[in-house]
Amino acid sequence: MWHLRARRRAGDLSVVANRTGRIQRGDILLFCTLRNERVRLPFFLDYYRRMGVNHFFFVDNNSDDGSREYLARQDDISVWGTQDSYKRAHFGVDWLNGLQRRHAHGHWCLTVDVDEFFVYPFCDMRPLRALTDWLESCSIRSMSAMLLDMYPQGPIGARPYREGQDPFEIACWFDSGNYLISRNGQYGNLWIQGGPRGRAFFADAPKSAPALNKIPLVRWHRNYAYVSSTHMMLPRGLNNVYDRWGGEKASACLLHAKFLDTFGAKAEEEIRRGEHYAQSREYIAYKERMAQEPDLWTRWSEQYVNWRQLEILGLMSKGNWA
């Protein structure tokens, strides 16, 4: 079904810059959909290039801030554009599934949003290639990451974010606890909720809080498909990324730089567009809460240091990778 959906939505996309002929065997690929994220792109691209990504695939959903043009000028980026509905494309999943089926077979792929930054064990000393080589040697096809919402101390809009800046110079705090974990009976993946969005925006309805479980790193096969964002996949075995008896499997985190000064305008835009899940309920909750109290920081907030801190707190694991 998911491949059929992707084929049907392939007509939504038009080529802006196709440099896929430059991709070599073994290259690490990154896939992303975006809309109006121009100010974030320089740091995002630099971060993942330094990590070891060789080629980027972007689907630009009708940006009018220069994002598409900026990306099209980059030698290691292929860009597709569309004015069609993000919602009808299953929130972008159909577009990326189609591109991955055509271009990603046999490659390790990261699938992330432009405000998500992959942090894995030993990332301060080992490139992404070292991680994928180890995963492959262990016959591991997919790696999970917990989405860790980062936020500033004080009002979200107090410190302006400038182009090219590391967003974690501003949003450097996170919740070290306050997470709910359950298992999805149909697909077998863990379902994680909570953190600052759970306590601040969905305190009265915690089960409606956004999912924080993701599977962003996969050695792709043309028969694979994401089902719901990067929360879960088919075949179901790709979702078995956590050890049920103690969490010994290696896992990562995605530092989520959503809460910068651009957040208020972004929430307003997405409410107007109505293109997100459940009639943009999530963004409506953001707007209502931000009008009352725009500060997510509490005395229990933890300041980010490095991946080792996240491992000590139990938010990620190096497994048996030594």
C-alpha distance (Angstrom), angle and dihedral (degrees) to the residues before:
residue distance angle dihedral
M1 . . .
W2 3.82 . .
H3 3.79 93.7 .
L4 3.80 89.8 48.6
R5 3.80 89.9 51.6
A6 3.81 89.9 50.2
R7 3.81 91.8 51.1
R8 3.79 91.1 49.7
R9 3.79 91.9 51.1
A10 3.82 94.4 45.1
G11 3.78 88.4 91.6
D12 3.81 89.2 63.1
L13 3.80 90.4 70.6
S14 3.78 128.4 78.9
V15 3.80 123.1 -170.9
V16 3.80 115.3 -108.1
A17 3.82 98.1 167.1
N18 3.80 122.5 -5.3
R19 3.80 113.1 -169.8
T20 3.80 96.5 152.3
G21 3.81 89.6 121.2
R22 3.80 87.2 74.7
I23 3.80 93.7 60.0
Q24 3.79 112.6 111.7
R25 3.76 130.2 -156.5
G26 3.79 110.3 -81.4
D27 3.81 95.7 20.5
I28 3.79 116.1 146.4
L29 3.80 112.0 -124.8
L30 3.79 133.3 -157.8
F31 3.83 125.3 -155.3
C32 3.80 125.3 -163.0
T33 3.81 141.4 161.4
L34 3.80 119.3 -151.8
R35 3.76 147.4 166.8
N36 3.82 124.9 -161.3
E37 3.81 98.9 -14.8
R38 3.81 99.7 133.4
V39 3.82 95.2 130.8
R40 3.82 91.9 54.7
L41 3.79 98.8 46.8
P42 3.85 103.1 82.7
F43 3.80 94.7 57.6
F44 3.81 93.2 38.7
L45 3.80 92.7 53.9
D46 3.80 93.7 43.5
Y47 3.81 91.4 49.2
Y48 3.80 94.5 53.6
R49 3.78 95.3 39.0
R50 3.80 89.6 55.5
M51 3.80 88.7 47.8
G52 3.79 90.6 56.5
V53 3.82 108.5 -96.5
N54 3.82 108.8 152.9
H55 3.81 102.6 -169.2
F56 3.81 135.3 17.8
F57 3.80 128.8 -149.1
F58 3.80 116.7 -161.3
V59 3.78 131.1 -176.8
D60 3.80 108.1 -160.7
N61 3.80 111.6 -155.8
N62 3.81 101.5 -153.0
S63 3.81 100.1 -57.7
D64 3.80 116.3 -175.6
D65 3.82 98.7 -175.1
G66 3.82 98.8 78.6
S67 3.82 96.7 -92.8
R68 3.79 94.0 126.1
E69 3.79 94.6 47.8
Y70 3.80 92.5 46.4
L71 3.81 92.4 52.0
A72 3.79 93.7 45.0
R73 3.81 90.5 61.5
Q74 3.83 93.8 59.2
D75 3.80 117.1 99.1
D76 3.81 95.8 -144.8
I77 3.81 96.8 48.2
S78 3.79 133.7 87.9
V79 3.80 116.0 -163.5
W80 3.78 134.4 -163.3
G81 3.78 123.1 -174.0
T82 3.79 132.8 -153.7
Q83 3.78 139.0 174.8
D84 3.80 92.0 -167.3
S85 3.78 127.2 111.4
Y86 3.79 117.8 -69.0
K87 3.81 87.9 -158.7
R88 3.82 94.8 52.6
A89 3.81 88.6 50.9
H90 3.81 86.8 59.9
F91 3.79 89.9 -100.0
G92 3.79 92.9 -50.0
V93 3.82 96.0 -50.7
D94 3.82 93.6 112.6
W95 3.80 92.5 53.1
L96 3.79 94.3 50.9
N97 3.82 94.6 41.2
G98 3.79 88.2 56.4
L99 3.80 94.2 49.2
Q100 3.79 92.0 45.3
R101 3.78 92.1 50.1
R102 3.81 90.6 53.1
H103 3.79 101.4 38.6
A104 3.82 112.6 16.2
H105 3.82 105.2 59.3
G106 3.81 108.8 134.0
H107 3.81 94.7 7.6
W108 3.79 130.7 110.2
C109 3.79 105.8 -117.2
L110 3.78 135.6 -165.4
T111 3.80 115.6 -155.8
V112 3.80 111.2 -167.5
D113 3.78 143.0 144.1
V114 3.78 119.7 -110.3
D115 3.83 90.6 -104.8
E116 3.84 94.4 51.5
F117 3.81 122.7 93.7
F118 3.79 120.5 -167.9
V119 3.81 115.4 -133.4
Y120 3.81 117.4 -178.0
P121 3.82 136.5 172.0
F122 3.82 112.2 -66.5
C123 3.82 91.8 4.4
D124 3.80 88.5 142.7
M125 3.81 91.0 64.7
R126 3.82 109.2 16.4
P127 3.81 126.1 60.4
L128 3.78 122.8 -128.9
R129 3.81 89.0 -101.2
A130 3.82 89.9 64.5
L131 3.80 89.6 54.4
T132 3.81 95.0 47.9
D133 3.82 91.4 46.2
W134 3.79 89.9 53.3
L135 3.81 93.3 46.1
E136 3.79 89.9 50.3
S137 3.80 92.2 48.9
C138 3.80 87.7 54.9
S139 3.83 92.3 47.4
I140 3.81 89.9 -116.7
R141 3.81 111.8 150.8
S142 3.82 101.7 -175.8
M143 3.79 139.3 28.6
S144 3.78 127.3 -155.2
A145 3.78 129.0 -139.2
M146 3.76 131.1 -168.6
L147 3.79 113.2 -132.2
L148 3.80 104.8 -124.5
D149 3.80 112.9 -161.9
M150 3.80 110.7 -140.2
Y151 3.81 123.5 -160.4
P152 3.81 140.7 171.7
Q153 3.77 128.4 -109.1
G154 3.79 105.8 -104.6
P155 3.81 130.2 12.3
I156 3.80 113.2 -10.2
G157 3.79 93.0 -127.9
A158 3.79 96.9 47.4
R159 3.82 98.0 94.0
P160 3.80 117.6 45.8
Y161 3.78 117.9 -133.7
R162 3.79 113.7 -131.6
E163 3.79 126.0 -154.3
G164 3.79 113.2 -87.6
Q165 3.80 94.2 16.2
D166 3.79 122.3 134.0
P167 3.84 100.4 -109.9
F168 3.80 90.6 -147.7
E169 3.77 90.3 68.0
I170 3.81 82.7 74.0
A171 3.81 105.9 23.0
C172 3.80 98.8 44.8
W173 3.84 101.5 137.6
F174 3.80 131.0 86.7
D175 3.80 142.6 168.8
S176 3.79 111.7 -97.4
G177 3.80 92.4 -165.5
N178 3.80 140.5 9.7
Y179 3.82 96.9 97.0
L180 3.79 130.0 142.5
I181 3.81 118.4 -150.9
S182 3.79 127.8 -168.2
R183 3.80 135.6 155.6
N184 3.78 124.6 -111.8
G185 3.79 105.9 -127.8
Q186 3.80 95.3 -157.2
Y187 3.80 100.9 48.6
G188 3.82 101.8 20.0
N189 3.81 96.4 -127.4
L190 3.78 126.4 130.4
W191 3.79 116.6 -106.9
I192 3.82 114.3 -147.1
Q193 3.81 125.4 -171.6
G194 3.77 136.8 164.5
G195 3.79 133.3 57.4
P196 3.81 120.5 119.5
R197 3.79 93.9 -32.3
G198 3.79 90.9 51.6
R199 3.81 95.3 49.0
A200 3.81 98.9 36.6
F201 3.80 105.1 35.0
F202 3.81 105.5 21.4
A203 3.81 103.7 29.2
D204 3.82 91.0 128.1
A205 3.81 93.7 46.8
P206 3.83 108.2 28.0
K207 3.80 93.5 169.5
S208 3.81 88.4 61.6
A209 3.80 92.3 57.7
P210 3.83 116.9 114.5
A211 3.80 118.4 -86.7
L212 3.80 114.9 -104.9
N213 3.81 98.9 -169.5
K214 3.81 116.0 101.6
I215 3.80 139.4 169.3
P216 3.80 100.8 -154.1
L217 3.82 101.2 155.2
V218 3.81 118.2 64.2
R219 3.78 137.0 156.0
W220 3.76 92.8 -129.4
H221 3.77 128.4 -131.5
R222 3.79 122.3 -176.1
N223 3.81 89.6 -118.7
Y224 3.81 93.5 58.4
A225 3.79 123.4 98.0
Y226 3.78 139.2 177.3
V227 3.79 113.1 -124.1
S228 3.80 104.5 -169.4
S229 3.79 116.1 14.5
T230 3.81 102.2 -64.6
H231 3.80 92.3 -46.2
M232 3.80 95.1 103.1
M233 3.79 141.6 1.0
L234 3.75 146.9 -160.6
P235 2.98 131.1 -90.6
R236 3.81 88.2 53.4
G237 3.81 93.0 -134.7
L238 3.81 89.1 74.0
N239 3.81 88.0 67.1
N240 3.82 93.4 61.2
V241 3.78 92.3 93.9
Y242 3.81 99.6 131.8
D243 3.78 128.4 66.6
R244 3.80 110.4 -123.4
W245 3.81 92.3 -148.8
G246 3.78 105.1 58.7
G247 3.80 110.1 -31.0
E248 3.79 97.3 -94.6
K249 3.80 94.4 149.9
A250 3.78 113.8 101.3
S251 3.80 114.6 -102.2
A252 3.79 137.7 170.1
C253 3.78 141.3 -153.4
L254 3.77 133.3 -120.1
L255 3.78 108.8 -144.5
H256 3.80 103.3 -142.9
A257 3.80 114.0 -147.0
K258 3.79 96.2 -173.0
F259 3.80 97.7 123.7
L260 3.79 104.5 73.9
D261 3.80 128.2 121.2
T262 3.83 89.2 -85.4
F263 3.80 89.7 64.7
G264 3.80 98.8 88.5
A265 3.80 95.0 53.5
K266 3.82 90.7 44.2
A267 3.80 91.9 53.1
E268 3.81 91.2 49.9
E269 3.81 91.0 50.0
E270 3.80 94.2 49.7
I271 3.81 92.5 48.1
R272 3.81 89.6 53.7
R273 3.80 92.5 47.5
G274 3.81 94.5 46.9
E275 3.81 90.6 -157.3
H276 3.80 99.1 130.1
Y277 3.78 132.9 88.7
A278 3.84 119.0 -63.8
Q279 3.79 95.0 6.2
S280 3.81 90.7 -52.8
R281 3.81 91.1 -61.8
E282 3.78 90.3 157.8
Y283 3.81 93.1 57.2
I284 3.79 92.3 45.2
A285 3.81 88.2 55.9
Y286 3.80 89.9 49.7
K287 3.79 92.6 52.0
E288 3.80 94.2 48.5
R289 3.81 94.1 48.2
M290 3.80 94.6 43.9
A291 3.80 90.8 53.7
Q292 3.81 88.8 58.8
E293 3.81 104.1 37.5
P294 3.82 122.0 -5.4
D295 3.83 95.7 -170.6
L296 3.82 119.0 97.6
W297 3.81 95.3 176.7
T298 3.81 120.2 110.2
R299 3.80 133.6 173.4
W300 3.82 87.4 -99.2
S301 3.81 93.1 57.9
E302 3.80 116.1 120.4
Q303 3.81 123.1 -140.5
Y304 3.79 114.2 -131.0
V305 3.81 117.6 -114.6
N306 3.82 109.6 158.8
W307 3.80 145.5 -51.3
R308 3.81 92.5 -74.9
Q309 3.79 89.4 62.2
L310 3.82 89.5 53.4
E311 3.80 90.7 50.3
I312 3.83 92.1 50.7
L313 3.81 89.2 50.8
G314 3.81 90.5 51.5
L315 3.80 95.1 -115.9
M316 3.81 93.6 119.8
S317 3.80 138.0 9.1
K318 3.79 137.1 -146.7
G319 3.80 90.0 -153.3
N320 3.79 110.1 -166.0
W321 3.81 94.2 -28.1
A322 3.79 103.4 120.6
